[in-house]
Amino acid sequence: MLTVKSGLADKGKIALYEAHPDHPNGEVKVTGEGEFQVAPTRAVLHAIGEGWLVQVGAKSTKEPDSEPTGKSPEPDRFETRRKGRNG
């Protein structure tokens, strides 16, 4: 189970409603300021990715740099893709 809350600026709107047997009581309606237990269904994961839901207590998997280098830790994906296409 995941704990989520609404990521919408207007807390009066429903961030997600889904009927699915994996959710507690078979459905979930995320709205307002509360926190909700939800199953990690496709719709929930999509809503998190879009910012409609925010996962509560999620820990970053990225290790902090011990010394800032000013360089990006990953190559620029757009540049890598573009160079790959153009040779």
N, C-alpha and C positions, 0 to 999 in steps of 0.2 A: 504494500500500500504506500501511497505517496500522500503527503500533506501539502495542500495548495491553497492559495487565496486568489481573489480576483486581481488581475493586472490592469483592469480598465480604469480610466480616470473617473468615469461616471459610475460610482459604486451602486447606483440604482439599477443599472443594467445587468442582465444575466451574462456572465462571462462564458458559462458552459452549462448546457443541460444535456445529459446523456442517460438513456436507459440501457443498462448492460448488466448481465448477471454477475460480473466480477465486482461491481461496486457494492458497498454496504447497502442493504435493502433493495438492491437491484437497480438503483438509479442515483444520480447526483445532480444537484443544481447549485452552481457556484455563483454567488452574488453577494454584494455588500462587503462588510469588513471582516467577516468571519473566516476561520480556517476550516478546511474540509478534508476528510479522508477519502481518497479516490483510488481506483485501480489504475495501473499504468496502461490504459487502453490506447489504441491508435488515436482516437479523438483527443484524449487528454494530452498525449505527447505532442500532438499537432498544436493544440492550444497553448502549451508551454512554449513551443518553438515560435509561435506567432506573438507571444507576449500577452495573450488574453488571460493566461493563468501564470502565477508565479509559484514556484516550488518553495515551500517553507523549509528551512533547515538544510537546504542543499549545500553541500560543501564543494568548493572548487577542486577539481582534480589536478589543476596546474600548480606545480611547485613554484613558489616565489623565487626570483633571482636573488642570489646573495649579493651581487654587485651589479647595479644597472650599467649596461654597456651602451645604451642608446641605439642598439641594433635590435631589429625584430627577431624574436626567437624562431620564427618560421619564415620561409621564403614567401614573398608576395605571390599568392596563388594566381592572381590575374597575369602577372608577368610570366610565371612559369608556364601557364597554359598558353599564353600568346607566343612565347618563344618556341614551345613545342610544336605549335602549328606551323610557324614560319621557318622552322629549321633551326 
